[in-house]
């Protein structure tokens, strides 16, 4: 089942607030690639790691690390899991493909863009197209733009993986094949409604909000 959702938001764009954009020179602090922000704090020295828990979804490893500033050493835990992808898929008529599904972590139903795990041997784009087809049935139309538009580290304090956002524009409907343990309803959401849905707390998944930010930056030429 596919639902179409729209609001009274203005036409065009994602509906994200148009905050003042710094110039490229200002935002990069004099460095074309922004590396001026990442050359002051030194990396910690790590000792050997050992796996202390292994699950089908993630593993937890522990290692000792030494602060280069204080010389103090302490144990740290890192959660290792596969890289992830999510997909912004446009239908060519002003809508974005989204999925409504139950999430066990928060015990809640969420509104998200399709996404999932990058399987062994896949690159991010291949995984994104597979997840899009499985969860929604949508597939790239002939001549569609298919490109990675951004990548984030979901929680670098304790996780080692990355999440890549892939834009597919336009897409055509097809038959979904969701996992037997997934209950999914597909929605076609007016792209202009996405910003208001974030602002109202309807879209709450942090990686979806990050993906919409990447889309805004990609289309504004701010990358």
Secondary structure, DSSP 8 states (H G I E B T S, - for coil): -EEEE--S--SSS----------HHHHTTT-TTSGGGSSSS---EEEEEEEEEE-SS-EEEEEEEE-TTT--EEEEEEEE---EEEEEEE-SSSEEEEEEEEETTTTEEEEE--EEE--TT--HHHHHHHHHHHHH--EEEEEEEEEEEEEE-TTTTTB---EEEEEEEEEE-------TT--EEEEEEEGGGHHHHHHTTS---HHHHHHHHHHHHHHHT--
